[in-house]
Amino acid sequence: MTKKLIVLFLVFLLLGGCSPRVIDEQQVDKNEKIVIKFSHVVSENTPKGLAAIRFADLVRARTGGYVEVQVFPDSMLYKDGEEFEALKSGAVQMLAPATSKLSTMFPEWQLFDLPFAFPDMTTAHTLMDGPLVQELFTDLQEQKFLGLAMWDSGFKQFTNNTRPLRKAEDFQGLHFRVMTSQVLKAQFSELGAQASAMPFNDVYQALKNGTVDAEENTISNIYTQNFYHSQKYLTLSNHGYLGYVVLTNADFWKSIPPEVAKILEDTLREVTIWERERAGEMDQKQLVALEREGKIEITHLSQMERLQLQKALNPVYELLSKEIGPDLVNRVKKIQEKGE
């Protein structure tokens, strides 16, 4: 079946064809397929990993195999620091990096790293689905990246190997692994701790051998990466948000027939809703699993302790305001206040 006929079938689907299967997959010549390599660094059984698989499955069904999304989890192809060049060169076609990892090229994305920026996930989603993120997406095109969606991992918590963390003084002298972000380094500096940027796939070993003795992450990453096997203490702080930007190469996306791009975009919109729901569910279930296994001591901050920690980290806002200008930071603060 020729590529022209395949696209005509896709047009038929978009105009109201009754079957979600556009073409019998067996009829699609492998040389005619559009292959999308989707690389990411976390486990398959995380919200991002499961969403990538769901996206691939739905796209295959809805295009009858004409579009094949190949998912590569756990830094199988590229790790942190390598992914962006792979996307630029066309070695992969989709990524879903944490917002922090964009900050080396686009400092404005550090907005998502601000401590205690979002009182709840609804507030975070208001920002992700609003005009501010669309502006940030526009900036990505400078590097020929195209932002497609925003996915959740959830709120970050602290883990360490030394003591329970309840107040600012408890952080002094600890060595944390962080993602690449000046805001995250400043956060721990304000607390008297050291912070080192490190690729995600190196964290487990670094915690195990004592290269670092602490880290911050979402429950799903702490659980699926087995960080709790080499950490003694977990503090439920919800102090930071971890989200992902689903990216593609802008030139690649333009090369896809518009009818195909629409199916991909509609499917991704649907999967984004699904992914956010799964992130919330998995966060709760895996916290229960951590409590049941009893391998890590879990500290629940009181409202007063959380407010005192938030106050200790307020200078980080001033630092980011100087770096990227106060306007963006103030816009986050307004969204934050509406959610409180």
N, C-alpha and C positions, 0 to 999 in steps of 0.2 A: 504494500500500500504506500503510495507516494506521500511525501510531506504535505503537499497541497491538499490531498484528500483528507488527511488527518486533521488539518486545520479546519477544513469545511465541516467535518464532524463535530469539532469543538464549537464552532459557531452555532451548529444545530443545537447543541446542548445548552448554550447560553441563551438561545432564543426560545427555549422551552421544550427541548427534547425530553421524553418521559423517562429515559433510563440514565442513571448516573454513570454507567459504564459506556464510554464513548466508542471504544474500539475493543475488539477482542485482543487481549494482550499478546496472544500467540501470532497475531497478524502484523505486529509492529517489528520492523527490521531493526536490529540492534544499531545499525549505522544511522538510522533516522531518529533515534531517541534523543531527547534532551536530557543529559545527565547533570544532576546538581549534587556536588559533594558538599555535605553539611558537616563541618568539623566543630567539635566543642571539647571542653576539658573536664567535664564532670561525669559522674557515673550515669549509666543508662536508667537506673531506677531513681533518679532525682526528678523534680518537676520539669526541668529543662530537658533532661534526657528522654523522658517519656513523651513530652510534647514534640520533640524532634521526630521520634518514631511515629507518632500519630500523624504528624504532618506528612511524612513520607508515605504512610499507608493510604491516607485519604487522597493524596495527589495521584498515586499509582491507580487507584480505583477510578477516580474522576476523569483521568485522561487515558484510561485503558492501557496504561503502560507506556504511553508516548513520552511522559516525563517520569524519570526515575530519580528519586532523591535517595542518595546513599549517605547514611548517617555514620559518622566516625566519632565515638565518644572517648572519654578518658585520655585525651591527648594522643590518641592513636596515630594521627597524622602529624599534627603540629601542637606544640605547647604554647603557653603564654609567651609573648614576645616574638613568636614566629608566625602567628595566625594572620596578622594584618598584611604582612608582605605576601603571604600565600594567597590572600584574597585579591590583592592588587595585581599579582602576576597571573591570576586565573587558575592557579593550582587547586583552589577550592572556590566554590560559588556562594556559600552561605556560612556565616559564623553567628554565634550568640554570646559575645563577650560581656563580662560584667561592665557596668558603666564606668567603674574606676579605671579600667584598662584603656579606655578611650582618652583619659585625661592627659596622657603624655603628649598627644597630638592636639587635643581639644580641651583646654583647661576648664571650660565652662561645665563639662560633665561632672566635675567634682561637686557640683550642687547636690548630687545624690549621696555623697559621702558625708555631708554635714551631720554631726551627731545630734540625735533626737530631733531630726527635721520633721518627722512625720509621726503624729500621735497614734495613727492606725493605718491599716492598708487602704481604706477608702480614700483617705487624704493623699496617700502616695499615688493611687490610681487617678485621682483628679489631676495631679500634675502630669502623669504619664500620658494621659489621653487629651491633654489640653494644648493650647497654642504654644506654650513655652517649649515643649519637647519638639513640636513641629519646627520651631526655629532652630533648635539644636540639630534636628535632622538635616535641615538645609545646609548648615555649616559642614556636615559630613561630606557633602559633595565636592568640597575642595580637594579631598583625597580620593575622589571617585568612588566613595562609599554611598550606598543608599540605605537609609533606615527603613525597615519594613514593619517592625512591631516592638513592643516592650513587654518582656516577660518577667515574672516574679521568681525570686528564691525565698523571699520573706525577710524578716527582721534578724539582724545579727545578734549573737550572744558572745560572751567572753568565756574562753577556757584557759586554764593554766595548770602548772604542775607544783605550785608552791603553797597557795593559801586561798581561801574564799575571798572573793572581791566584792566588797560592799560599799566602800567609800574611796575617795580619790587617793588617799594615802596608801591604800592596799596595793596600788599599781606600781609603786616606786620600786625601781630596780629590776622589774620584769622585762623580758625580751620577747616582743611580739612579732610574729610574721604578719605582714600586711600585703595587700595588693598595691600596685604602683599608683600612688596618689599622695600628693603633698599634704592634702587635708588629713588623710589617715595617719601620716607620720606626725603631723602637728597635734592631732588628737592625743596620741600617746605621749608626746613630749610634754603636753600640758599636765599630764598625770604623773610625770616623773619616770616614765618607762621608755625603753628603747624600742625602735621599730625598724624592721628590715623587710624590704620588698622581696618577694620570692615567688616563682611560678607555682601554680596550684598543685601540679603533680609532684612537687618536691616537698610539700608540707608534711605529709605523713612521716617520711623518713627523718625530716628535720626535728619533728617533735619527739620521735623515738630515740634519736641519738643525742638529743639535747642541744642541737645547734640553736634552736629557739626553745623557750619554755612556755610559750603562750601563743594564742591566736584568737581571732574573732571570726565567726562564721554563722551561717544559718543552721538550724537543727538538722535539715536534710543533708547538708554537707558534712556536718559533724558525725552524723549517724552512718551515712553510706560510705564515707571515707575512713571510718573506724578511728577517727581522731580521739575518741573517748577511751580507746585502749591504752593510750600513752599520756592521758591527761587525768589529773585527779579531781579537778574542780570545774564546774560549769555554773556561770552566773547568768540567769535569765534577765537580761537588761533591756532588750529591744532598743538598743542605743543607736543602731544604724540600719539603713535599708540596703538590701542587695538586690539589684535588678539587672536584667540583661537586655541588650539591644540586639535584635535580630537584624543582621546586616547582609547585604549582597554587594557584588561589584556592579556599579551603575551601568557600565558599558555592557556587561553581560545581560543585565535585565532588559536593556533597550533592544538587545538582539533577539529576544524571545518574541514570537508573534503575540500581538495584543490580546488575542482571544485566550491564549495560554496564560499570559501574565494575569489576566483577570481571574482565571480559575485559581491560580496560585495565591493571589492576594485575598480572594474571598475565603479560601481554605485557611490561610494564615490568620485571618481575622477570627474565624470560628475557633481555631486551635488556641489562640491567645486567651479567649474567655475560658476555655477548658483548662489551660495551663494554670491560670491564676487560681481557679477553684481547687485544682489538685495541690497546688503549693500550700494553700491554707489547710487542707485536709491532712497532708503528709506531715506538716509541721506539728500538728496536734498528736497524730498517731505515733510519730517517731519519738516525740518527747515522752509519751507514755511508755514506749519501749525502753528508753534510756532509764526511766525511773524504775521500771520492772527489773531490768538487768542489774541495776545497782552497782555498776562498775565506776561510776563517777558521782561525786557528791554535788548535789544540785542546790544552788542558792537562789531563792526568790527575793528580789529587792522589794522593799516596801515603797509606797508612793513617796515618802519623805526621802528615802535613800536615793531614789531615782531622780528626784528634783535637785538634790544636792550635787549629784554627779553631773546632771545637765548644766547646772550653774558653773561648775568647775571647767566645763568645756565650751562655755560661751565665747572665749577669746578666739576660737577657731573660726567663728563667723567673721570676725574682724579681719583675720588673716586672708580669708578667701575674698572678702570685699575689696581688699587692696589689690589682690591678684587679678580679678576679673571684672571689678567694678561693683559698686553697691546695688545697682539696679536689679541684677539677676538674683542676688541674695535676698533683697527686699521682697521680690516677687514670691520667692519660696516662703519667706516668713508670713506673707499675707495668706497663702494657701494653708500654711501650718495653723495660723490663728483661726481660720474658718473651721478647721477640723477639731479644734479643742473644745 
